[in-house]
Amino acid sequence: MVLDLVVIGTAVTLGPLHNSAFILLLSSRRGTRQGLAFLLSWLADLVAVIACVMLLTGGQPPARNSTPSTVAIAAKLAIGVALVLYGAHRHRRPPRPHGPPRWAARVDNASPATAAGLAWLLQPWALVGAGAAIAVDADLSTLTDWLALTGYCLLATLSLILMETYALRAPEAAGVRLNALRSWLERYQEQLIVTLSLLAGLWLTARSTYELIA
């Protein structure tokens, strides 16, 4: 479970879409405040999903080869296959120019509530769903699994935490470097989405298939 959560958490935190949007928020008039609202909403969404899973399982992993266990594995397999197909589709389609999103022109007047809502919209819900299916195996009676779930939520938020901290500590330098990072993310957005989708999808597919036949 721990390794699976590390893989999914890394794929989530490296996603180009929410990182580009976050940098746009940080460069706005009340950037750090809006960035903090986005960050906290993003983290709260992840925690809420994991909390719902723990409520359903009672904090105890289902018995091996039981119906709940099989359903969780099947869900991971379905998400893995969907990610592979999505990555292949994005790879085959003609390249499209990517510029700032339409809402970017209104970002200066956005409220913290709007920033928080944007975080919810930009969550990579397929990967978040995969993380939830993996968390079904968590045993809350052990400290290791508590740490694994906490680490997953923090890892999936790590890029936002680092950028928010940088913007607070060195706003001028952060503005220049983060805007350069956003330009790079927009330039290679398609390649990043395809790569992350394929890698995460292949990992989930392989792991789930092994678990089903083991």
Backbone bond lengths (Angstrom), bond angles and torsions (degrees), N, CA, C in turn:
res aa  C-N    CA-C-N  psi(-1)  N-CA   C-N-CA  omega(-1)  CA-C   N-CA-C  phi
1 M - - - 1.455 - - 1.526 111.71 -
2 V 1.315 116.80 -41.93 1.465 120.53 -175.87 1.528 110.86 -61.28
3 L 1.320 116.84 -46.82 1.466 120.33 -179.54 1.520 111.12 -63.46
4 D 1.324 117.22 -41.10 1.462 120.78 178.12 1.532 110.87 -61.12
5 L 1.329 116.51 -42.09 1.460 119.83 179.70 1.524 111.60 -66.46
6 V 1.326 117.10 -35.27 1.461 120.72 177.44 1.529 110.20 -64.31
7 V 1.329 116.54 -44.28 1.469 120.50 -179.97 1.526 110.66 -62.32
8 I 1.328 116.92 -48.29 1.460 120.34 -177.99 1.528 110.99 -68.51
9 G 1.328 117.43 -42.36 1.460 120.29 178.16 1.521 112.26 -60.24
10 T 1.329 116.58 -39.00 1.470 120.82 177.85 1.523 110.98 -66.25
11 A 1.331 116.86 -43.27 1.470 120.43 178.54 1.524 110.89 -61.95
12 V 1.326 116.97 -39.04 1.465 120.38 179.13 1.521 110.56 -65.02
13 T 1.317 117.44 -49.40 1.465 120.38 -173.21 1.530 112.66 -68.44
14 L 1.344 117.65 -24.16 1.462 120.46 -178.79 1.522 113.32 -89.03
15 G 1.324 117.98 -2.31 1.464 119.98 -177.87 1.519 112.57 -56.91
16 P 1.334 118.48 133.09 1.467 120.33 -175.15 1.522 114.42 -75.49
17 L 1.322 117.88 -28.54 1.462 119.70 -172.77 1.530 112.05 -67.21
18 H 1.325 116.81 -52.30 1.463 118.09 -177.44 1.528 111.39 -71.84
19 N 1.329 117.84 -30.31 1.465 119.22 177.77 1.524 111.43 -68.14
20 S 1.337 117.41 -39.68 1.471 120.50 176.73 1.524 110.49 -63.91
21 A 1.334 116.14 -43.62 1.460 120.11 179.69 1.530 110.85 -63.62
22 F 1.317 116.29 -39.48 1.463 120.48 -179.53 1.524 110.91 -64.37
23 I 1.327 116.85 -40.44 1.464 119.83 178.68 1.531 110.69 -64.93
24 L 1.330 116.59 -38.43 1.463 119.99 176.10 1.530 110.66 -60.76
25 L 1.317 116.18 -41.95 1.464 119.50 178.53 1.526 110.91 -63.97
26 L 1.331 117.10 -42.21 1.461 120.86 -179.49 1.529 111.79 -64.30
27 S 1.318 117.23 -28.48 1.466 120.21 -178.94 1.527 112.68 -86.30
28 S 1.324 117.20 0.27 1.462 120.54 -179.55 1.527 111.18 -80.99
29 R 1.324 116.56 -179.14 1.470 121.81 -173.81 1.525 111.77 -60.90
30 R 1.325 117.81 -45.17 1.463 122.05 177.66 1.529 108.90 -112.25
31 G 1.315 113.66 55.75 1.455 120.23 -167.53 1.516 116.05 -59.94
32 T 1.330 116.39 -49.80 1.466 117.86 -175.80 1.524 111.35 -67.27
33 R 1.337 117.56 -32.94 1.466 120.00 178.25 1.529 110.33 -68.03
34 Q 1.327 115.48 -44.43 1.461 118.52 178.40 1.529 111.01 -67.99
35 G 1.322 116.11 -37.10 1.458 119.51 177.59 1.519 111.51 -62.31
36 L 1.340 115.87 -40.14 1.459 119.47 179.31 1.530 110.70 -65.81
37 A 1.324 117.10 -39.54 1.465 120.27 177.98 1.531 110.67 -62.98
38 F 1.325 116.72 -42.58 1.458 122.17 177.50 1.528 110.20 -61.93
39 L 1.333 116.07 -48.16 1.468 121.84 -177.43 1.533 111.29 -60.82
40 L 1.334 116.10 -47.59 1.461 119.54 -177.82 1.524 111.32 -66.37
41 S 1.329 117.00 -37.27 1.457 120.26 177.44 1.525 110.81 -66.15
42 W 1.312 116.05 -42.34 1.468 121.82 178.40 1.532 110.29 -59.06
43 L 1.326 115.79 -48.52 1.462 120.30 -179.25 1.528 110.91 -66.88
44 A 1.326 116.80 -39.75 1.462 120.19 179.35 1.528 111.43 -62.91
45 D 1.326 117.58 -38.03 1.465 120.69 177.35 1.523 110.88 -60.88
46 L 1.322 116.25 -45.57 1.464 120.35 -179.90 1.526 111.06 -62.88
47 V 1.333 115.79 -45.27 1.469 120.12 -179.58 1.521 110.17 -63.94
48 A 1.333 117.10 -40.53 1.464 120.72 -178.47 1.529 111.18 -63.09
49 V 1.328 116.70 -40.98 1.471 120.29 179.05 1.525 110.63 -63.57
50 I 1.336 116.24 -45.87 1.470 119.99 179.02 1.525 110.54 -64.12
51 A 1.337 117.11 -40.03 1.460 120.68 179.54 1.526 111.30 -62.43
52 C 1.332 116.79 -39.59 1.467 120.08 177.66 1.527 111.01 -62.88
53 V 1.330 116.18 -41.09 1.469 119.88 178.27 1.524 110.20 -62.77
54 M 1.328 116.73 -43.75 1.462 119.92 -179.29 1.527 111.87 -65.32
55 L 1.341 116.71 -34.09 1.463 119.28 175.86 1.525 110.95 -65.89
56 L 1.319 116.51 -38.44 1.466 119.98 -179.74 1.523 112.18 -69.74
57 T 1.332 116.66 -37.02 1.467 119.91 -177.58 1.523 112.92 -91.24
58 G 1.341 116.75 -11.66 1.454 119.52 -175.18 1.513 113.10 70.38
59 G 1.331 116.50 17.12 1.460 120.28 179.88 1.511 113.64 76.24
60 Q 1.336 116.57 12.72 1.453 120.83 179.51 1.531 109.25 -124.34
61 P 1.328 118.68 131.37 1.463 119.83 -179.92 1.526 111.12 -66.76
62 P 1.329 118.43 143.85 1.464 120.06 178.09 1.519 111.37 -66.56
63 A 1.311 115.89 154.69 1.466 120.50 179.45 1.520 110.19 -62.13
64 R 1.317 115.56 144.90 1.455 121.04 179.71 1.525 110.25 -59.92
65 N 1.327 116.54 136.80 1.465 124.49 179.14 1.526 113.11 68.11
66 S 1.330 117.53 10.98 1.456 120.62 173.88 1.527 109.10 -79.61
67 T 1.334 115.72 168.11 1.469 119.07 179.71 1.529 112.49 -60.91
68 P 1.367 120.36 -47.16 1.473 119.24 177.97 1.528 113.26 -59.51
69 S 1.342 116.19 -39.07 1.460 119.52 179.13 1.520 111.03 -64.44
70 T 1.319 116.66 -43.72 1.471 120.88 179.83 1.521 111.53 -65.28
71 V 1.336 116.10 -39.05 1.471 120.08 178.75 1.533 110.65 -63.39
72 A 1.335 116.86 -42.40 1.459 120.44 179.01 1.524 111.20 -63.01
73 I 1.329 116.83 -42.33 1.467 120.12 178.96 1.521 110.20 -66.05
74 A 1.339 116.23 -41.99 1.464 119.92 178.79 1.523 111.25 -62.51
75 A 1.340 116.42 -36.51 1.464 119.86 177.75 1.524 110.55 -64.60
76 K 1.335 117.05 -42.74 1.470 120.28 177.25 1.524 110.71 -62.37
77 L 1.332 116.67 -40.39 1.461 120.44 179.50 1.522 110.82 -64.55
78 A 1.337 116.27 -44.12 1.461 119.98 -179.90 1.526 111.23 -62.64
79 I 1.343 116.60 -42.85 1.468 119.94 178.52 1.520 110.49 -65.21
80 G 1.342 116.78 -40.84 1.459 120.30 178.47 1.513 112.38 -60.59
81 V 1.329 117.01 -46.88 1.465 121.10 178.97 1.521 110.35 -63.36
82 A 1.343 116.61 -42.05 1.464 120.26 179.46 1.526 111.38 -61.89
83 L 1.328 117.12 -40.18 1.466 120.43 178.91 1.521 111.50 -66.22
84 V 1.332 117.04 -39.99 1.467 120.29 177.94 1.533 109.96 -63.24
85 L 1.329 116.90 -45.86 1.463 120.44 179.90 1.525 111.15 -64.45
86 Y 1.329 116.29 -38.87 1.462 119.98 179.03 1.523 110.83 -65.92
87 G 1.339 116.31 -44.39 1.457 119.94 177.73 1.517 111.99 -61.46
88 A 1.336 117.18 -41.75 1.463 121.10 178.77 1.522 110.90 -64.93
89 H 1.329 115.92 -39.35 1.471 120.11 178.19 1.520 111.21 -63.89
90 R 1.340 116.62 -45.97 1.467 119.55 179.43 1.523 111.11 -64.66
91 H 1.325 117.31 -32.34 1.455 120.91 179.82 1.531 111.85 -69.48
92 R 1.342 116.66 -36.02 1.468 120.56 -175.50 1.517 113.28 -82.36
93 R 1.313 118.08 -27.14 1.456 118.93 -173.88 1.529 110.68 -72.87
94 P 1.320 117.94 153.03 1.471 120.96 -179.31 1.525 110.66 -60.02
95 P 1.331 117.00 143.05 1.473 119.53 179.17 1.517 111.37 -63.66
96 R 1.308 115.30 143.72 1.458 121.01 179.34 1.520 108.90 -121.25
97 P 1.338 116.63 144.16 1.470 118.23 178.35 1.517 110.18 -67.27
98 H 1.320 115.37 139.05 1.464 120.55 -179.99 1.515 109.38 -120.01
99 G 1.299 114.86 118.48 1.452 120.64 174.79 1.507 109.50 -119.81
100 P 1.316 116.99 -171.97 1.467 119.80 177.73 1.530 110.46 -60.71
101 P 1.317 118.91 142.86 1.462 121.09 178.36 1.518 111.23 -62.75
102 R 1.343 115.86 161.13 1.459 120.14 -175.43 1.526 112.66 -61.86
103 W 1.341 116.46 -30.06 1.459 117.90 -178.64 1.522 112.89 -76.64
104 A 1.356 117.09 -8.14 1.467 120.01 -175.77 1.525 111.76 -61.64
105 A 1.344 117.04 -33.63 1.463 120.16 -178.65 1.527 111.68 -67.35
106 R 1.345 117.57 -21.49 1.469 120.63 -178.13 1.525 112.14 -104.43
107 V 1.335 117.26 9.90 1.458 119.63 -172.39 1.530 112.10 -67.43
108 D 1.355 118.12 -29.18 1.465 120.26 -179.15 1.523 112.03 -63.32
109 N 1.324 116.53 -30.10 1.459 120.50 -178.19 1.523 112.91 -97.28
110 A 1.320 116.90 6.48 1.463 119.90 -179.09 1.525 110.30 -72.61
111 S 1.312 115.82 147.02 1.461 121.56 177.80 1.525 109.65 -93.07
112 P 1.343 117.72 163.58 1.457 119.07 174.37 1.525 112.77 -57.16
113 A 1.332 116.97 -33.26 1.467 119.70 177.61 1.527 110.93 -64.29
114 T 1.324 116.33 -38.86 1.465 120.19 177.33 1.528 110.45 -65.32
115 A 1.330 116.12 -41.77 1.464 120.50 177.77 1.527 110.74 -61.64
116 A 1.332 116.00 -40.71 1.461 120.07 178.74 1.527 110.87 -64.80
117 G 1.325 116.97 -40.99 1.464 120.54 177.49 1.512 112.27 -65.65
118 L 1.330 116.24 -35.93 1.464 120.33 178.27 1.525 110.99 -63.38
119 A 1.319 116.59 -37.11 1.469 120.45 177.49 1.522 110.47 -60.75
120 W 1.325 116.10 -41.32 1.461 120.24 178.79 1.522 110.89 -63.84
121 L 1.332 116.35 -42.31 1.461 120.26 -178.23 1.526 112.04 -67.12
122 L 1.331 116.72 -33.88 1.463 120.16 -174.47 1.525 113.64 -91.11
123 Q 1.323 118.04 0.77 1.462 119.46 175.38 1.533 109.26 -58.57
124 P 1.333 118.51 133.35 1.474 120.16 174.13 1.525 108.58 -76.96
125 W 1.320 116.48 85.56 1.461 121.10 -166.69 1.522 113.25 -64.01
126 A 1.324 118.50 -26.79 1.466 119.53 176.13 1.527 110.29 -64.16
127 L 1.321 116.18 -45.06 1.468 120.00 178.43 1.527 111.54 -68.86
128 V 1.322 116.87 -37.88 1.460 120.32 176.81 1.527 110.06 -63.19
129 G 1.353 115.88 -39.26 1.457 119.65 176.06 1.517 112.24 -63.89
130 A 1.336 115.77 -37.42 1.468 119.54 176.68 1.521 110.39 -64.23
131 G 1.322 116.61 -41.49 1.456 119.88 177.07 1.514 112.07 -61.66
132 A 1.336 116.20 -37.75 1.465 120.45 178.03 1.526 110.83 -65.57
133 A 1.343 116.63 -42.31 1.467 120.00 179.21 1.527 111.22 -64.66
134 I 1.312 116.94 -35.60 1.466 120.87 177.59 1.531 110.12 -68.89
135 A 1.343 116.29 -38.74 1.469 120.98 -177.31 1.522 112.85 -66.27
136 V 1.333 117.70 -14.40 1.466 120.98 176.42 1.529 110.56 -55.89
137 D 1.325 117.26 -30.44 1.468 121.50 -177.73 1.524 113.29 -82.86
138 A 1.337 117.78 2.52 1.465 120.41 -177.48 1.524 111.12 -73.45
139 D 1.310 114.94 140.21 1.471 122.20 176.63 1.525 107.31 -115.35
140 L 1.319 116.19 105.51 1.464 120.11 -174.55 1.521 113.31 -74.43
141 S 1.300 117.19 -0.96 1.465 118.95 174.45 1.523 111.84 -82.27
142 T 1.340 116.77 -5.43 1.463 120.92 179.93 1.525 109.93 -114.37
143 L 1.319 116.35 138.83 1.462 121.41 179.16 1.521 111.14 -64.01
144 T 1.328 116.92 -34.21 1.466 120.71 -178.04 1.513 111.63 -58.90
145 D 1.327 117.20 -44.26 1.460 119.58 -178.39 1.523 111.83 -72.06
146 W 1.342 117.34 -34.17 1.467 120.04 172.66 1.535 110.39 -58.06
147 L 1.315 115.65 -46.98 1.465 120.50 179.93 1.519 111.25 -65.36
148 A 1.336 116.70 -37.63 1.466 120.46 179.79 1.522 110.84 -63.40
149 L 1.319 117.51 -44.71 1.464 120.80 -179.92 1.527 111.07 -67.63
150 T 1.333 116.46 -41.72 1.469 120.08 177.44 1.527 110.45 -63.32
151 G 1.334 115.91 -44.43 1.459 120.46 179.19 1.517 112.14 -62.53
152 Y 1.322 116.79 -37.55 1.470 120.41 178.24 1.525 110.62 -61.98
153 C 1.330 117.33 -47.92 1.463 120.10 -179.47 1.531 111.40 -62.26
154 L 1.323 116.56 -40.78 1.467 119.99 179.48 1.525 111.36 -70.54
155 L 1.337 117.43 -39.50 1.459 120.61 178.52 1.524 110.63 -63.08
156 A 1.324 116.87 -42.27 1.465 120.59 179.81 1.525 112.18 -67.45
157 T 1.332 117.53 -13.59 1.471 122.93 179.44 1.525 111.29 -110.15
158 L 1.318 117.61 0.40 1.462 121.72 -169.02 1.520 113.27 -59.13
159 S 1.318 118.55 -43.78 1.466 119.95 -178.00 1.523 110.70 -61.16
160 L 1.334 117.30 -38.68 1.461 120.98 179.30 1.525 111.09 -68.48
161 I 1.318 116.18 -41.07 1.471 120.26 179.24 1.530 110.53 -61.41
162 L 1.332 115.69 -44.50 1.466 119.89 -178.83 1.528 111.21 -64.33
163 M 1.327 117.22 -43.75 1.467 120.07 -178.37 1.526 111.39 -68.91
164 E 1.326 117.06 -40.48 1.471 120.04 178.11 1.526 110.45 -62.78
165 T 1.331 116.85 -44.28 1.464 120.91 179.30 1.524 111.11 -62.59
166 Y 1.326 116.78 -42.55 1.463 121.54 179.49 1.524 110.37 -62.64
167 A 1.341 116.59 -43.79 1.465 120.28 -179.54 1.519 111.72 -64.93
168 L 1.329 117.88 -32.74 1.459 120.97 178.77 1.520 111.93 -74.41
169 R 1.326 117.10 -38.10 1.467 120.80 -174.37 1.521 112.65 -84.39
170 A 1.321 117.89 -34.51 1.472 120.75 -177.64 1.524 109.00 -141.96
171 P 1.327 118.22 72.94 1.464 121.15 -172.24 1.525 114.89 -58.75
172 E 1.325 118.36 -40.03 1.465 119.79 -177.18 1.527 110.55 -69.24
173 A 1.311 117.50 -49.31 1.461 120.31 179.36 1.521 110.95 -64.72
174 A 1.324 115.96 -38.60 1.461 119.70 -179.88 1.517 110.99 -63.42
175 G 1.341 116.86 -40.10 1.458 120.01 -179.52 1.514 111.81 -57.82
176 V 1.331 116.50 -45.27 1.469 120.77 -178.33 1.526 110.93 -68.44
177 R 1.307 116.43 -49.11 1.466 119.71 -174.19 1.522 112.31 -72.23
178 L 1.314 117.11 -37.69 1.465 118.96 -179.93 1.526 111.25 -70.85
179 N 1.311 117.83 -34.53 1.460 119.40 175.80 1.527 111.10 -67.52
180 A 1.331 116.65 -34.76 1.464 119.90 174.54 1.527 109.93 -65.77
181 L 1.331 116.36 -39.30 1.470 120.26 176.98 1.521 110.58 -63.99
182 R 1.333 117.38 -40.77 1.461 120.09 179.11 1.521 111.31 -62.63
183 S 1.335 116.74 -40.85 1.469 119.74 177.25 1.522 110.96 -61.01
184 W 1.339 115.87 -40.12 1.468 119.86 178.96 1.527 110.79 -66.92
185 L 1.329 116.52 -42.03 1.461 120.36 179.33 1.528 111.39 -62.63
186 E 1.331 116.24 -40.68 1.458 119.46 179.31 1.521 111.23 -68.21
187 R 1.344 116.91 -35.64 1.457 120.54 -179.99 1.529 111.50 -66.58
188 Y 1.324 116.51 -38.58 1.470 120.47 -175.77 1.530 112.06 -110.76
189 Q 1.315 115.94 24.12 1.467 120.05 -176.12 1.523 112.15 -57.74
190 E 1.331 117.08 -48.87 1.459 119.91 -177.81 1.521 112.00 -61.01
191 Q 1.334 116.17 -46.43 1.465 119.72 179.96 1.528 111.56 -60.66
192 L 1.332 116.47 -40.21 1.457 120.16 -179.83 1.526 111.37 -66.72
193 I 1.328 116.67 -43.84 1.467 120.04 179.65 1.520 110.50 -62.57
194 V 1.326 116.59 -44.65 1.472 120.81 -179.83 1.524 110.50 -62.74
195 T 1.322 116.53 -47.18 1.467 120.60 -177.27 1.517 111.73 -63.27
196 L 1.341 117.07 -47.87 1.461 120.54 -179.19 1.529 111.17 -64.99
197 S 1.329 116.98 -40.27 1.468 120.07 179.64 1.517 111.12 -63.92
198 L 1.335 116.44 -45.38 1.456 119.79 -178.33 1.525 111.89 -67.51
199 L 1.325 117.10 -45.01 1.464 119.67 -178.02 1.532 111.36 -64.79
200 A 1.337 116.00 -48.19 1.466 119.06 179.47 1.519 110.69 -65.23
201 G 1.336 116.68 -40.40 1.456 119.99 -179.79 1.514 112.80 -65.35
202 L 1.315 117.25 -43.91 1.459 120.42 178.85 1.527 111.16 -64.95
203 W 1.320 116.16 -38.96 1.476 119.57 178.00 1.524 110.78 -61.86
204 L 1.324 116.62 -49.63 1.456 120.40 -179.28 1.522 111.98 -63.24
205 T 1.330 116.47 -40.40 1.460 120.20 -179.53 1.521 110.90 -64.40
206 A 1.329 115.73 -45.66 1.463 119.21 -178.46 1.532 111.38 -65.94
207 R 1.333 116.55 -45.16 1.462 120.27 -178.59 1.515 111.15 -65.48
208 S 1.324 117.92 -42.20 1.455 121.08 -178.49 1.519 111.33 -68.21
209 T 1.318 116.37 -40.49 1.469 119.31 178.06 1.527 110.89 -62.20
210 Y 1.318 115.88 -42.40 1.468 119.34 178.05 1.534 111.12 -61.79
211 E 1.351 116.28 -43.47 1.456 120.08 -179.15 1.533 112.28 -64.78
212 L 1.333 116.41 -32.70 1.459 119.73 -179.24 1.524 112.41 -72.79
213 I 1.342 116.45 -33.79 1.464 118.98 -176.04 1.521 112.09 -97.29
214 A 1.348 117.02 -12.00 1.486 118.94 -176.90 1.523 111.28 -71.50
